[in-house]
């Protein structure tokens, strides 16, 4: 946590910093919460990698506060953080409300995106005018993964409906989602 605090103090004064990779540092929810204020506003950050830090659902919820107001980030990596329904839904709801967000690419492959999360993602996807690539490979859009779960078309239907309203997406990956079950 001490390292997170030091970094959080430095980010706002490093006005030329455009890329920050703090992956695999064991931040946890507390570290994520500390760093949120530093990347919220007034930074020149365009790329942020917080992957593999086990921030969990409540760390994801803390991170969503940054997405609610940040307008400079274009690439974000949150993979392998076990965000679950709470974290991912908070993030996509924040992005939906922030009409100034500029994120162009989301790699959400193998993040256990289920129908609940897909619905929140769909709301954001429908209004986003900057997102050009969305990777949903290897998720649970239909509620089933490796023969486990109950089939539902809610998640994939929500994504499909959102695609009808989105004018920016040029690349969508949905392989390995048991769409035909």
Number of C-alpha atoms within 10 A of each C-alpha: 16 9 10 18 14 12 15 19 14 12 20 19 12 12 12 11 14 14 15 15 13 16 17 14 15 17 24 18 21 14 21 25 24 22 22 18 17 19 24 21 17 14 20 18 24 18 17 19 17 23 20 19 23 22 27 20 20 20 25 27 22 24 28 24 19 21 27 22 18 22 21 21 21 17 18 20 18 23 20 19 24 19 24 18 19 16 22 27 23 25 25 23 19 22 28 22 15 17 16 17 22 19 23 18 18 18 17 19 19 16 20 20 27 22 25 19 22 27 23 23 24 25 20 24 28 21 19 25 18 19 23 17 17 19 17 23 20 20 24 29 31 24 24 19 18 10 10 9 11 10 18 17 14 17 22 22 17 21 21 13 14 20 17 10 14 19 16 17 18 10 11 13 14 16 13 16 22 18 16 7 11
